[in-house]
Amino acid sequence: MRLILYGKPGCHLCEGLQEKLEQVQNIDFELEVRDITTREDWFEAFQYEIPVLFRVRVERKTIEEPLPRPSPRATVRQLEQMLQKYLVNNDSE
C-alpha cells in the first residue's frame, strides 16, 4: 500500500503528521511526501487544506483516494487505528 502526503516546508501540521506516519509499525505502507510548492496544480488544489493524505490503489489505472484528515492531536496509535480502518480493511474490496 502506498500513501501520499501533500504538504509544504514549514507547515507544522504537515511535519507532525509525517513524523507520526513514520512511527506507525503495524501496517506496511510506503509514504511519499509531496511538496505542494513544487507544482502549481498541487498548490492550487491543496494550499488551504494541507496536510492532505491519499491512499494509492492500482487497478487498471492508478487511483488516488483522499483519506479523512486525522486530528493534529491524534496519537501514533490513533493514527494507526485510522489507517487500519481505511487501508487494511479496504484492501479486500
Rosetta silent file (secondary structure, phi, psi, omega in degrees, C-alpha in Angstrom):
SEQUENCE: MRLILYGKPGCHLCEGLQEKLEQVQNIDFELEVRDITTREDWFEAFQYEIPVLFRVRVERKTIEEPLPRPSPRATVRQLEQMLQKYLVNNDSE
SCORE:     score description
SCORE:     0.000 S_00000001
   1 L     0.000  143.719 -179.937    0.000    0.000    0.000 S_00000001
   2 E  -122.373  139.287  174.036    1.176    3.489   -0.798 S_00000001
   3 E  -118.652  146.830  174.388    0.248    6.768    0.883 S_00000001
   4 E  -120.532  128.186  176.828    0.833   10.276   -0.419 S_00000001
   5 E  -111.316  115.159  175.522    1.133   13.191    1.992 S_00000001
   6 E   -92.050  129.073  179.527    0.702   16.623    0.429 S_00000001
   7 E  -160.697 -164.894  175.707    2.264   19.400    2.478 S_00000001
   8 L  -151.558  156.288  179.649    4.849   22.145    2.355 S_00000001
   9 L   -59.226  140.108  178.179    8.040   23.068    4.185 S_00000001
  10 L    85.560   -2.445  177.778    7.459   24.918    7.437 S_00000001
  11 L   -86.083  109.090 -175.950    3.952   23.512    7.905 S_00000001
  12 H   -67.009  -33.993  176.773    3.962   22.212   11.469 S_00000001
  13 H   -65.475  -40.863  179.565    0.787   20.162   10.941 S_00000001
  14 H   -64.504  -46.957 -178.982    2.355   18.519    7.877 S_00000001
  15 H   -64.401  -38.891  179.005    5.614   17.778    9.670 S_00000001
  16 H   -64.674  -43.365  179.033    3.758   16.411   12.696 S_00000001
  17 H   -65.552  -41.492  178.840    1.649   14.069   10.586 S_00000001
  18 H   -61.148  -44.588  179.265    4.702   12.883    8.660 S_00000001
  19 H   -59.817  -43.274  179.832    6.567   12.135   11.902 S_00000001
  20 H   -66.778  -41.716  178.623    3.615   10.129   13.231 S_00000001
  21 H   -60.453  -37.662 -179.944    3.207    8.219    9.961 S_00000001
  22 H   -70.239  -16.732  179.170    6.882    7.278   10.090 S_00000001
  23 H   -92.670  -10.332  179.009    6.340    5.822   13.589 S_00000001
  24 L   -65.719  129.396 -174.561    3.476    3.511   12.549 S_00000001
  25 L  -116.810  -25.045 -171.832    4.796   -0.035   12.829 S_00000001
  26 L   -92.508    3.196  178.614    1.909   -2.475   12.480 S_00000001
  27 L  -129.385  130.229 -178.914    0.843   -1.506    8.956 S_00000001
  28 L   -90.653  114.131  176.430    3.075   -1.925    5.926 S_00000001
  29 L  -151.135  157.992  175.901    2.926    1.081    3.603 S_00000001
  30 E  -103.119  131.738 -179.496    5.198    3.287    1.554 S_00000001
  31 E  -106.233  123.764  173.965    4.979    7.019    2.284 S_00000001
  32 E  -111.197  124.922  179.248    5.535    9.553   -0.479 S_00000001
  33 E  -102.739  125.593 -179.757    5.727   13.187    0.639 S_00000001
  34 E  -114.605  126.141  178.331    4.811   15.790   -1.983 S_00000001
  35 E   -85.261  113.835 -176.040    5.719   19.457   -1.564 S_00000001
  36 H   -67.501  -14.873  179.923    2.795   21.496   -2.930 S_00000001
  37 H   -79.547   -5.279 -178.065    5.085   24.451   -3.625 S_00000001
  38 H   -91.908  -12.240  179.251    6.820   22.486   -6.394 S_00000001
  39 L  -141.512  131.585 -177.389    3.774   22.252   -8.686 S_00000001
  40 H   -61.665  -38.811 -179.051    1.133   24.864   -9.377 S_00000001
  41 H   -65.815  -38.238  176.887   -1.692   22.301   -9.689 S_00000001
  42 H   -66.953  -42.317 -179.028   -0.885   20.821   -6.268 S_00000001
  43 H   -62.202  -46.466  179.225   -0.636   24.286   -4.733 S_00000001
  44 H   -60.581  -41.773 -175.871   -3.987   25.360   -6.195 S_00000001
  45 H   -72.526  -36.260 -167.699   -5.672   22.158   -5.048 S_00000001
  46 H  -122.672    4.043 -173.160   -4.279   21.922   -1.521 S_00000001
  47 L   -57.320  -31.052 -178.987   -2.978   25.314   -0.368 S_00000001
  48 L  -102.693    3.253 -172.700   -5.793   25.730    2.192 S_00000001
  49 L  -115.210  -15.196 -171.186   -6.179   22.051    3.053 S_00000001
  50 L   -61.400  147.726   -0.485   -2.718   20.732    3.975 S_00000001
  51 L   -78.127  144.115  178.695   -1.817   18.288    5.281 S_00000001
  52 E  -123.337  132.421 -176.090   -3.758   16.053    2.899 S_00000001
  53 E  -117.500  130.897  178.530   -3.344   12.287    2.905 S_00000001
  54 E  -123.389  147.077  167.469   -4.224    9.983   -0.002 S_00000001
  55 E  -101.600  147.594 -178.233   -4.076    6.242   -0.402 S_00000001
  56 E  -112.609  126.390  174.960   -2.999    4.929   -3.783 S_00000001
  57 E  -118.311  140.838  177.650   -4.649    1.909   -5.351 S_00000001
  58 E  -115.216  114.171  175.069   -3.547    0.379   -8.597 S_00000001
  59 L  -117.476 -116.137  173.205   -6.239   -1.384  -10.550 S_00000001
  60 L   -73.119  -27.174  174.592   -6.471   -0.800  -14.281 S_00000001
  61 L  -143.113  169.401 -179.812   -5.022    2.601  -13.543 S_00000001
  62 E   -78.486  129.564 -179.020   -3.597    4.363  -10.507 S_00000001
  63 E  -120.595  125.587  174.767   -6.278    5.827   -8.275 S_00000001
  64 E  -102.127  120.498 -179.145   -5.545    8.363   -5.532 S_00000001
  65 E  -115.535  127.717  179.309   -8.261    8.408   -2.874 S_00000001
  66 E   -68.429  143.412  174.295   -8.339   11.035   -0.116 S_00000001
  67 L  -104.201  154.462  176.700   -8.367    9.794    3.458 S_00000001
  68 L   -58.319  146.624 -178.679  -10.095   11.632    6.307 S_00000001
  69 L   -76.689  120.732  177.742   -7.873   14.221    7.931 S_00000001
  70 L   -73.023  151.152  176.601   -6.570   12.953   11.266 S_00000001
  71 L   -63.394  140.576  175.722   -6.640   15.292   14.226 S_00000001
  72 L   -61.218  -20.850  179.965   -3.307   17.019   14.882 S_00000001
  73 L   -89.171   -3.883 -179.033   -3.704   15.771   18.457 S_00000001
  74 L   -61.800  139.329  176.016   -4.078   12.140   17.385 S_00000001
  75 L   -79.405  169.039  176.479   -1.508    9.804   18.848 S_00000001
  76 H   -59.067  -40.430  179.906    0.509    7.419   16.710 S_00000001
  77 H   -63.345  -43.076  178.542   -1.772    4.621   17.965 S_00000001
  78 H   -65.267  -39.773  177.105   -4.928    6.543   16.958 S_00000001
  79 H   -63.268  -42.084  178.275   -3.424    7.263   13.548 S_00000001
  80 H   -61.514  -40.332  178.293   -2.575    3.595   13.183 S_00000001
  81 H   -64.168  -40.477  177.504   -6.194    2.663   14.003 S_00000001
  82 H   -63.482  -44.882  179.377   -7.462    5.080   11.340 S_00000001
  83 H   -63.773  -38.191  177.728   -5.070    3.630    8.770 S_00000001
  84 H   -57.959  -43.699 -178.762   -6.123    0.121    9.753 S_00000001
  85 H   -65.093  -44.218 -172.837   -9.710    1.079    9.000 S_00000001
  86 H   -93.619  -21.328 -178.924   -9.039    2.725    5.636 S_00000001
  87 H  -101.415  -60.043 -173.946   -6.095    0.724    4.319 S_00000001
  88 H   -67.723  -49.660 -176.888   -6.186   -2.815    5.616 S_00000001
  89 L   -67.419  -27.082 -178.357   -9.951   -3.296    5.777 S_00000001
  90 L   -90.944   -7.331  178.571  -10.489   -1.788    2.324 S_00000001
  91 L   -63.627  -25.963 -176.797   -7.831   -3.888    0.581 S_00000001
  92 L   -81.707   -6.876 -179.192  -10.345   -6.701    0.200 S_00000001
  93 L   -70.465    0.000    0.000  -12.754   -4.569   -1.837 S_00000001
